[in-house]
Amino acid sequence: MNRNRRIFIVVFIVFTAIVALLAIDMGRRTTAPWNKRREVERAFKRDGTTADTLLSDTLLTP
């Protein structure tokens, strides 16, 4: 195996690994279209009010 072919194989494997890791990361951060309804149900309480997740922690405020 000559030097150019060895370099090509190493670069190909590294590139493929990086693309695979990026795809896995993107897949974990997004919601599948068939799960969007469940996400909305979690965001709203049963009585119709929204769950505010941006409020500061009440244990930290005096």
N, CA and C of each residue as an Amber inpcrd file, in Angstrom:
protein
   186
   0.8530000  -1.1720000   0.0000000   0.0000000   0.0000000   0.0000000
   0.9020000   1.2380000   0.0000000   0.7170000   2.1120000  -0.9810000
   1.5790000   3.2900000  -1.0410000   1.1240000   4.3640000  -0.0530000
   1.9440000   5.3740000   0.0870000   1.7300000   6.4120000   1.0970000
   0.4580000   7.2140000   0.8300000   0.1830000   7.5660000  -0.4200000
  -1.0000000   8.3610000  -0.7450000  -2.2970000   7.6230000  -0.4100000
  -2.3280000   6.3390000  -0.6850000  -3.5280000   5.5630000  -0.3860000
  -3.7470000   5.4600000   1.1180000  -2.6860000   5.2920000   1.8860000
  -2.7940000   5.2110000   3.3470000  -3.3260000   6.5290000   3.9110000
  -2.8140000   7.6660000   3.4140000  -3.2950000   8.9780000   3.8650000
  -4.7740000   9.1440000   3.5150000  -5.1690000   8.7380000   2.3170000
  -6.5680000   8.8320000   1.9040000  -7.4740000   8.0220000   2.8280000
  -7.0700000   6.8240000   3.1740000  -7.8940000   5.9690000   4.0260000
  -8.0350000   6.5730000   5.4200000  -6.9540000   7.0970000   5.9690000
  -7.0090000   7.7090000   7.3020000  -7.9200000   8.9370000   7.2830000
  -7.7700000   9.7940000   6.2850000  -8.6040000  10.9930000   6.1910000
 -10.0730000  10.6100000   5.9930000 -10.3360000   9.5860000   5.1880000
 -11.6980000   9.1260000   4.9590000 -12.3360000   8.6240000   6.2550000
 -11.6070000   7.8590000   7.0290000 -12.1440000   7.3240000   8.2870000
 -12.4100000   8.4500000   9.2830000 -11.4900000   9.4070000   9.3890000
 -11.6830000  10.5300000  10.3140000 -12.8850000  11.3720000   9.8860000
 -12.9950000  11.6550000   8.5910000 -14.1180000  12.4410000   8.0860000
 -15.4420000  11.7270000   8.3350000 -15.4910000  10.4290000   8.0660000
 -16.7210000   9.6680000   8.2810000 -17.1040000   9.6510000   9.7580000
 -16.1300000   9.5190000  10.6360000 -16.4100000   9.5230000  12.0740000
 -16.9620000  10.8800000  12.5170000 -16.3930000  11.9670000  12.0190000
 -16.8670000  13.3030000  12.3860000 -18.2970000  13.5210000  11.8980000
 -18.5810000  13.1270000  10.6770000 -19.9360000  13.2880000  10.1350000
 -20.9320000  12.4290000  10.9260000 -20.5460000  11.2170000  11.2860000
 -21.4310000  10.3470000  12.0640000 -21.7100000  10.9460000  13.4380000
 -20.6880000  11.4810000  14.0930000 -20.8890000  12.0980000  15.4060000
 -21.7850000  13.3250000  15.3100000 -21.6120000  14.1340000  14.2780000
 -22.4820000  15.2990000  14.0910000 -23.9240000  14.8800000  13.8330000
 -24.1240000  13.8390000  13.0630000 -25.4800000  13.3600000  12.7830000
 -26.1450000  12.8270000  14.0570000 -25.3960000  12.1130000  14.8680000
 -25.9450000  11.6080000  16.1330000 -26.3010000  12.7560000  17.0520000
 -25.4410000  13.7720000  17.1430000 -25.7000000  14.9330000  17.9870000
 -26.9430000  15.6860000  17.5150000 -27.0730000  15.8900000  16.2150000
 -28.2500000  16.5800000  15.6770000 -29.5130000  15.7640000  15.9210000
 -29.4210000  14.4620000  15.8110000 -30.5780000  13.6130000  16.0440000
 -31.0490000  13.6360000  17.4810000 -30.1380000  13.7640000  18.4140000
 -30.5170000  13.8170000  19.8240000 -31.1330000  15.1560000  20.2100000
 -30.7410000  16.2200000  19.5270000 -31.2330000  17.5500000  19.8800000
 -32.5710000  17.9040000  19.2410000 -33.0340000  17.1350000  18.2930000
 -34.2810000  17.4480000  17.6120000 -35.3770000  16.4720000  18.0130000
 -36.5980000  16.8540000  17.7200000 -37.7460000  16.0150000  18.0280000
 -38.3110000  15.4550000  16.7300000 -38.6080000  14.1890000  16.7380000
 -39.1940000  13.5630000  15.5570000 -40.6000000  14.1150000  15.3300000
 -41.0430000  14.2140000  14.0880000 -42.3760000  14.7790000  13.8140000
 -43.5100000  14.0300000  14.5110000 -43.3740000  12.7240000  14.6850000
 -44.4430000  11.9610000  15.3210000 -44.4370000  12.1150000  16.8410000
 -43.4210000  12.7680000  17.4390000 -43.3790000  12.9950000  18.8820000
 -43.6870000  14.4360000  19.2590000 -44.0110000  15.2820000  18.3200000
 -44.2540000  16.6930000  18.6210000 -45.4690000  16.8710000  19.5240000
 -46.4940000  16.0410000  19.3630000 -47.6850000  16.1790000  20.1990000
 -47.3450000  15.9280000  21.6650000 -46.5270000  14.9390000  21.9330000
 -46.1320000  14.6460000  23.3150000 -45.3270000  15.7920000  23.9080000
 -44.5050000  16.4370000  23.0850000 -43.7160000  17.5650000  23.5680000
 -44.6260000  18.7130000  23.9720000 -45.6760000  18.9690000  23.2020000
 -46.6330000  20.0260000  23.5290000 -47.3830000  19.6610000  24.7990000
 -47.7460000  18.4000000  24.9570000 -48.4510000  17.9770000  26.1730000
 -47.5900000  18.1690000  27.4130000 -46.2850000  17.9580000  27.2920000
 -45.3970000  18.1660000  28.4310000 -45.2340000  19.6440000  28.7570000
 -45.3300000  20.5040000  27.7460000 -45.1430000  21.9350000  27.9610000
 -46.3480000  22.5630000  28.6470000 -47.5410000  22.0120000  28.4050000
 -48.7540000  22.5640000  28.9970000 -49.2400000  21.6460000  30.1030000
 -49.6530000  22.2690000  31.2130000 -50.2180000  21.4880000  32.3010000
 -51.6340000  21.0500000  31.9320000 -52.2060000  20.1820000  32.7080000
 -53.5480000  19.6550000  32.4220000 -54.6300000  20.7340000  32.5110000
 -54.4090000  21.7740000  33.3410000 -55.4400000  22.8080000  33.4820000
 -55.3310000  23.8890000  32.4130000 -54.4480000  23.7390000  31.4510000
 -54.3610000  24.6720000  30.3350000 -53.3150000  25.7530000  30.4960000
 -52.6780000  25.8450000  31.6520000 -51.6460000  26.8540000  31.8420000
 -50.3120000  26.3140000  31.3510000 -49.4230000  27.2140000  30.9980000
 -48.1110000  26.7830000  30.5180000 -47.1620000  26.6110000  31.6910000
 -46.2440000  25.6990000  31.5460000 -45.2070000  25.4980000  32.5520000
 -44.0430000  26.4000000  32.1750000 -43.7890000  27.4230000  32.9660000
 -42.7360000  28.3880000  32.6550000 -41.4050000  27.8370000  33.1370000
 -40.5760000  27.4370000  32.2080000 -39.2770000  26.8660000  32.5640000
 -38.1910000  27.9260000  32.6010000 -38.5250000  29.1690000  32.2460000
 -37.5240000  30.2270000  32.2180000 -37.4840000  31.0390000  33.5070000
 -38.3970000  30.7960000  34.4220000 -38.3750000  31.5100000  35.6920000
 -37.1370000  31.1170000  36.4860000 -36.6590000  32.0470000  37.3010000
 -35.5000000  31.7200000  38.1280000 -35.9050000  30.7360000  39.2000000
 -34.9500000  30.0250000  39.7030000 -35.1960000  29.0150000  40.7180000
 -35.6810000  29.6850000  41.9970000 -36.8090000  29.2450000  42.5520000
 -37.3730000  29.8800000  43.7290000 -36.5550000  29.5890000  44.9750000
 -35.7280000  28.5620000  44.9530000 -34.8980000  28.2650000  46.1170000
 -33.7180000  29.2400000  46.2240000 -33.3500000  29.8410000  45.1290000
 -32.1970000  30.7450000  45.1430000 -32.5840000  32.1840000  45.4350000
 -33.8500000  32.5570000  45.2490000 -34.2670000  33.9370000  45.4850000
 -34.6260000  34.1260000  46.9510000 -34.2510000  35.2620000  47.5430000
 -34.5490000  35.4700000  48.9770000 -35.9970000  35.7740000  49.2370000
